[in-house]
């Protein structure tokens, strides 16, 4: 009731935001990405989703990205159409840059980060065939692209294509993850619509040539399925980033980690090696105010263990409460299998500003 009142009164008076309600229906297919989860192949998951949406329309936001981005909260229910996987409830925060193509047609890119409650985790007796997840609470990720069509001042309908992932970030094995693709139909209702003002698309000029930052990361995981003892993972790294548009920056860096769970695993298998890994990284960041959403590929320049491929990918979100200091959450995976999730503390060096032309 309070939210409905805010949509009619509070947001109608605030020319920096437009508030809306949204709903989606999802239908798709599970991607059985390894032999261990072949028992999920052919499943057709379906779901329903409700969202509360705040679309930012201020001049300041436009100057940052030349778009009218949406942020919000998404709540979803999924049935995975598989007796081993069961069902789930998801709650997440999303960012969705929104680009107006015509008067009635918009394109958007959505990224969601949240948590999922799952009903059928792996159990050695009651559910041994579930190799996808072993904790009732896991991390939930979504990346999607959408089309939206305005059919009246208050209503929009649209479609999305989504890639979704659930895993516990290597906290407990088995943890092959659930990976599924859905198509969805959406409807958005805006109680008090506002006309988004037409704005001039000014040319982009990077404020700084290159930014340099370093970080320290911390995590832990078990060495074996069913083991309770956790082993420490620590690392340091650094990267350079170059902003190439209002929304995008390219990154390159390196990282050194030590994983004590690898040491324990090799000792159990009576193998020689160590837990050190050195890697080179390259990727992309979405730059949205104090937030950064990153996607990177990594290649091991050095690793002395037989368990992991040379290539991996990492997905992360970083928040900068202060100009130079940030805190981040990252998920690292080899192919479609999560390796570990980490918390990292980031320090950004003051970049050299571009010299003004005389």
Secondary structure, 3 states (H helix, E strand, C coil): CHHHHHHHHHHHHCCCEEEEEEEEEEEEEECCCCHHHHHHCCCCCEEEEEEEEEEECCHHHHHHHCCCCEEEEEEEEEECCCCCCCEEEEEEEEEEEEEECCCCEEEEEEEEEEEEEECCCCECCCECCCCCCCCCEEEEEEEEEEEEEECCCCEEEEEEEEEEEEECCCCCCCCCCEEEEEEEEEEEECCCCCCCCCCCCCCCCCCECCEEEEEEEEEEECCCCCCCCCEEEEEEEEEEEEECCCCEEEEEEEEEEEEHHHHHHHHHCCCCCCCEEEEEEEEEEEEECCEEEEEEEEEEEEECCCCCCCEEEEEEEEECCCCCEEEEEEEEEECCEEEEEEEEEEEECCCCECCCCC
